[in-house]
Amino acid sequence: MSDSKQSQIRRRNDPSQSSALRKSERTRQAILDSALDFLWTHPFRELTVGELMSLAGTSRSAFYQYFADLHELMEALLRGIEDDIFAAATPWFEGAGDPIPLLEETMAGLVGVCYRQGPILRAVSDAAPMDGRLEKAWTGFLHDFDVAVTDRIEQHQAAGLIKQFEARPIAIALNRMDAYLLIHHFGRRPRGNQELVQKAILRIWISTLYGDEALAASDSENRSKRRVPKSKNK
């Protein structure tokens, strides 16, 4: 084992180093959380390092230990919500079996993530047309989902679950619809109704990808789940 590798292991196992790392992670997370709090009520253009660090309860100089500038902070927030959305989308992206329940689980997770972090999407998409760095970040964010959804549609087409059509334009249309609907309802307070947004997105995805029969079956199954059995008279 190399000396550098041994040194890394010693530092990782050193309680004082571990404690310092946890404190560092907490400070960075506090900055990210404070930025999200700010973005609930303000656009990105009004964000300053001074105000952000006042919200975070730490010194201005601490900001630059974690981020080069506010753009890097916003890019970190966008990467974080992208990771959370991809994690929520795992059932449909990777699951096997009936795709409708998998899609339902995915959309519930997607809406939940955006209900909690919607201002990040609003801030970046609003700033993108006038800010080259955020435009690049936003374009890359959307592109990642376009690729993933296109691949999954094509996989389901190959399996005979979805009819044949050009997958990429449909993937782009569905993703842009999702993005701007979620921004509209969850980009600022007061937020929209989480359940209604989830149902709207799900209906469009099921009918577009799997057809009206799949949508009718899903509606019928959901109605059955909601139906409360009548009590029997004894």
C-alpha positions as CSV (number, residue, x, y, z in Angstrom):
1,M,0.0,0.0,0.0
2,S,1.4,3.5,-0.9
3,D,2.3,6.0,1.8
4,S,-0.3,8.4,0.4
5,K,-3.1,5.8,0.7
6,Q,-2.0,4.9,4.2
7,S,-2.1,8.6,5.1
8,Q,-5.6,8.9,3.7
9,I,-6.8,5.9,5.8
10,R,-5.2,7.3,9.0
11,R,-6.9,10.7,8.5
12,R,-10.3,9.0,7.8
13,N,-9.9,6.9,11.0
14,D,-8.7,9.8,13.1
15,P,-11.7,10.9,15.3
16,S,-10.6,14.6,15.2
17,Q,-10.5,14.5,11.4
18,S,-13.9,12.7,11.3
19,S,-15.4,15.3,13.5
20,A,-14.0,18.1,11.4
21,L,-15.4,16.5,8.3
22,R,-18.9,16.3,9.8
23,K,-18.7,19.9,10.9
24,S,-17.6,20.9,7.4
25,E,-20.5,18.9,5.8
26,R,-23.0,20.6,8.2
27,T,-21.7,24.0,7.3
28,R,-21.9,23.4,3.6
29,Q,-25.4,21.9,4.0
30,A,-26.5,24.9,6.0
31,I,-25.4,27.2,3.2
32,L,-27.3,25.2,0.6
33,D,-30.4,25.1,2.9
34,S,-30.2,28.9,3.4
35,A,-30.0,29.4,-0.3
36,L,-33.2,27.4,-0.8
37,D,-34.9,29.3,1.9
38,F,-34.0,32.6,0.2
39,L,-35.1,31.3,-3.2
40,W,-38.6,30.6,-2.0
41,T,-39.3,34.4,-2.0
42,H,-36.6,36.0,-4.1
43,P,-35.0,35.5,-7.6
44,F,-31.4,34.5,-7.9
45,R,-30.4,38.0,-9.1
46,E,-31.1,39.3,-5.6
47,L,-29.0,36.7,-3.8
48,T,-25.7,38.0,-2.2
49,V,-23.0,36.2,-0.3
50,G,-23.5,38.5,2.6
51,E,-27.2,37.9,3.0
52,L,-26.8,34.2,2.4
53,M,-24.3,33.8,5.1
54,S,-26.3,35.9,7.5
55,L,-29.2,33.4,6.9
56,A,-26.8,30.5,7.4
57,G,-25.5,32.0,10.6
58,T,-21.8,31.9,9.7
59,S,-19.2,34.2,8.4
60,R,-19.0,35.5,4.9
61,S,-15.5,34.1,4.5
62,A,-16.8,30.6,5.2
63,F,-18.8,30.7,1.9
64,Y,-15.6,30.7,-0.1
65,Q,-14.3,27.5,1.6
66,Y,-17.1,25.6,-0.2
67,F,-18.0,27.6,-3.3
68,A,-16.0,29.9,-5.7
69,D,-19.1,32.1,-6.3
70,L,-22.9,32.1,-6.2
71,H,-23.0,30.4,-9.6
72,E,-21.2,27.4,-8.3
73,L,-23.6,27.4,-5.4
74,M,-26.6,27.3,-7.8
75,E,-24.9,24.6,-9.9
76,A,-24.5,22.5,-6.7
77,L,-28.2,23.0,-5.8
78,L,-29.2,21.9,-9.3
79,R,-27.0,18.8,-9.2
80,G,-28.5,18.0,-5.9
81,I,-32.1,18.1,-7.1
82,E,-31.1,16.2,-10.2
83,D,-29.7,13.4,-8.1
84,D,-32.8,13.4,-6.0
85,I,-35.1,13.2,-9.0
86,F,-33.1,10.4,-10.6
87,A,-33.3,8.5,-7.3
88,A,-37.0,9.0,-7.2
89,A,-37.3,7.9,-10.9
90,T,-35.5,4.6,-10.2
91,P,-38.7,2.5,-10.2
92,W,-39.7,3.4,-13.8
93,F,-36.1,3.8,-15.1
94,E,-34.9,0.5,-13.8
95,G,-37.9,-1.6,-12.6
96,A,-39.2,-4.7,-14.2
97,G,-42.8,-5.8,-14.6
98,D,-46.0,-3.8,-15.1
99,P,-44.7,-0.2,-16.0
100,I,-47.8,1.6,-14.7
101,P,-47.3,1.0,-11.0
102,L,-43.6,1.8,-11.5
103,L,-44.5,5.0,-13.2
104,E,-47.0,5.9,-10.5
105,E,-44.3,5.4,-7.9
106,T,-41.8,7.5,-9.9
107,M,-44.2,10.4,-10.4
108,A,-45.0,10.4,-6.7
109,G,-41.3,10.7,-5.9
110,L,-40.7,13.3,-8.6
111,V,-43.5,15.5,-7.4
112,G,-42.4,15.1,-3.8
113,V,-38.8,16.2,-4.6
114,C,-40.0,19.3,-6.5
115,Y,-42.6,20.1,-3.8
116,R,-39.7,20.5,-1.4
117,Q,-37.1,22.0,-3.7
118,G,-39.1,23.7,-6.5
119,P,-37.5,27.1,-6.1
120,I,-34.2,25.8,-7.3
121,L,-35.7,24.9,-10.7
122,R,-37.5,28.3,-10.9
123,A,-34.4,30.2,-10.0
124,V,-32.2,28.5,-12.6
125,S,-34.7,28.5,-15.4
126,D,-35.6,32.1,-14.8
127,A,-32.0,33.2,-14.8
128,A,-30.8,31.0,-17.7
129,P,-31.9,33.3,-20.6
130,M,-29.7,36.1,-19.3
131,D,-26.9,34.1,-17.6
132,G,-24.5,32.0,-19.7
133,R,-23.4,29.7,-16.8
134,L,-26.8,29.0,-15.6
135,E,-28.1,28.5,-19.1
136,K,-25.5,25.8,-19.6
137,A,-26.4,24.2,-16.3
138,W,-30.1,24.3,-17.1
139,T,-29.6,22.9,-20.6
140,G,-27.4,20.1,-19.2
141,F,-30.0,19.3,-16.5
142,L,-32.8,18.9,-19.1
143,H,-30.6,17.0,-21.5
144,D,-29.8,14.4,-18.8
145,F,-33.5,13.6,-18.4
146,D,-34.1,13.7,-22.1
147,V,-31.5,11.0,-22.6
148,A,-32.8,8.8,-19.8
149,V,-36.4,9.0,-20.8
150,T,-35.6,8.4,-24.4
151,D,-33.6,5.3,-23.5
152,R,-36.4,4.0,-21.3
153,I,-39.1,4.6,-24.0
154,E,-37.0,2.7,-26.5
155,Q,-36.5,-0.2,-24.1
156,H,-40.2,-0.4,-23.5
157,Q,-40.8,-0.2,-27.3
158,A,-38.4,-3.1,-27.8
159,A,-40.3,-5.1,-25.1
160,G,-43.7,-4.4,-26.8
161,L,-45.0,-2.2,-24.0
162,I,-45.1,1.0,-26.0
163,K,-46.1,1.5,-29.6
164,Q,-43.4,2.5,-32.1
165,F,-42.8,6.2,-32.6
166,E,-39.7,8.5,-32.5
167,A,-38.9,8.4,-28.8
168,R,-36.7,11.5,-28.4
169,P,-39.2,14.2,-29.3
170,I,-41.8,12.7,-27.1
171,A,-39.3,12.4,-24.2
172,I,-38.4,16.1,-24.6
173,A,-42.1,17.1,-24.7
174,L,-42.9,15.2,-21.6
175,N,-39.8,16.5,-19.7
176,R,-40.5,20.1,-20.6
177,M,-44.1,19.7,-19.6
178,D,-43.0,18.3,-16.2
179,A,-40.4,21.0,-15.7
180,Y,-42.6,24.0,-16.3
181,L,-45.7,22.5,-14.6
182,L,-43.6,21.8,-11.5
183,I,-42.0,25.2,-11.5
184,H,-45.5,26.8,-11.9
185,H,-46.9,25.0,-8.9
186,F,-43.9,24.6,-6.6
187,G,-41.5,27.3,-7.6
188,R,-42.7,29.7,-4.9
189,R,-45.1,29.9,-2.0
190,P,-48.0,29.3,-1.8
191,R,-47.4,26.0,-3.5
192,G,-50.0,24.2,-5.5
193,N,-51.8,21.0,-4.6
194,Q,-49.3,18.2,-4.6
195,E,-51.8,15.4,-5.3
196,L,-53.5,17.2,-8.2
197,V,-50.2,18.0,-9.9
198,Q,-49.1,14.3,-9.5
199,K,-52.3,13.1,-11.0
200,A,-52.1,15.5,-13.9
201,I,-48.5,14.5,-14.8
202,L,-49.3,10.8,-14.4
203,R,-52.3,10.9,-16.7
204,I,-50.4,12.6,-19.5
205,W,-47.4,10.2,-19.2
206,I,-49.6,7.0,-19.1
207,S,-51.9,8.1,-22.0
208,T,-49.0,9.3,-24.1
209,L,-46.7,6.3,-23.6
210,Y,-49.1,3.4,-22.9
211,G,-52.4,4.4,-24.4
212,D,-55.9,5.2,-23.2
213,E,-56.6,1.6,-22.2
214,A,-53.7,1.6,-19.7
215,L,-55.0,5.0,-18.4
216,A,-58.5,3.6,-18.0
217,A,-57.2,0.6,-16.2
218,S,-55.1,2.7,-13.9
219,D,-58.1,5.0,-13.1
220,S,-60.3,2.0,-12.4
221,E,-57.7,0.4,-10.0
222,N,-57.2,3.7,-8.2
223,R,-60.9,4.1,-7.7
224,S,-61.1,0.6,-6.3
225,K,-58.3,1.4,-3.8
226,R,-60.2,4.5,-2.6
227,R,-63.5,2.7,-2.2
228,V,-64.4,2.0,1.4
229,P,-66.2,-1.4,1.9
230,K,-69.7,-1.0,3.4
231,S,-70.1,-2.4,6.9
232,K,-72.4,-5.4,7.1
233,N,-75.4,-5.3,9.5
234,K,-75.3,-8.0,12.1
